[in-house]
Amino acid sequence: MKNRCTEILAGMITRRQALLGTAGVLLAASGAGLRPARAAGHPLPPLPYPKDALEPVISARTLEFHHGKHHQGYVNNLNNLIAKTPMEGLSLEQIVTRSAKDPAQAGIFNNAAQVWNHTFFWNSLKPGGCAVPAELADAVNRSFGGLDALKKELGQAAASQFGSGWAWLVKEGGRLKVTKTANAHTPLEEGLTPLLTIDVWEHAYYLDYQNRRADYAAAVMDKLLNWEFALENFRRK
Ligand code: MN3
């Protein structure tokens, strides 16, 4: 049974904790006040904004299914698959990178990577978007010649990914580049540092755009990308 207080507290876990999958530590309200409690398994991180905050680019109905059913489903599958295995005590990133190397663990990999990718995707978006911070704009200019060229390349990656997958802006060494991955695959497998991603699985856009994936990607790039989150990731390592 959730109450309003625990919902608010659950929303206070930091983005970093959520991404690292260490958010098993939630604050739970007790009669004596607040105490740390260990949630069973990996949690579904709350959306970092209300469900209708990305409209009209992405509808509340899409987020309701995408976060509430798809992302939740990957979380549930992952927790079931790793229960009572050596993977149970690992961070989400550790599970992703270790299972990626072992074909026998494809089920664990697919669900763990999809949990990670979706949390990263929600944080890649921001209601109303934001400007590219100067520190990151320099890197964009050095690597692409400008923001328009970056968007063109990212839009092409999103539109041309055959079947389900993801379009990414990543850091490799000191430079930025655009890449795309199929299904659950993630640049983490190649040791790259993701800065932003766009989910191009049909469930990400079909209710709002039907078959017009390129229009969805263009609208996300123009109206929703969270360049402040990209800068946080750019500063890592
Ligand atoms: Mn998705």
Residues whose N, C-alpha, C, O or C-beta is under 5 A from the ligand:
A	BS01	MN3	D199 W201 A204
